[in-house]
């Protein structure tokens, strides 16, 4: 049976804050699915091999920035 947990449920299990779990979800350290604006759905099976960071800050979310193609009207590189 598949069990779906919220960020606060995961925080209680791991001993972290709900905000810290949200940061881990955004950064991709915890596999999760976003539901709505502020809710996260996390499968219990995805937490089996997860080890929370022991010291330091939780990293910020990784953002992929797409660079626009470079157009040179003169054809000069």
Number of C-alpha atoms within 10 A of each C-alpha: 3 7 9 15 15 17 24 18 15 21 17 12 10 14 11 15 15 16 12 16 25 23 19 21 20 20 16 13 16 19 16 20 13 13 9 7 6 8 13 20 17 21 18 13 12 12 15 8 7 12 10 15 11 7 6 6 8 15 13 11 14 10 8 6 6 6 6 6 6 7 9 8 6 6 6 6 6
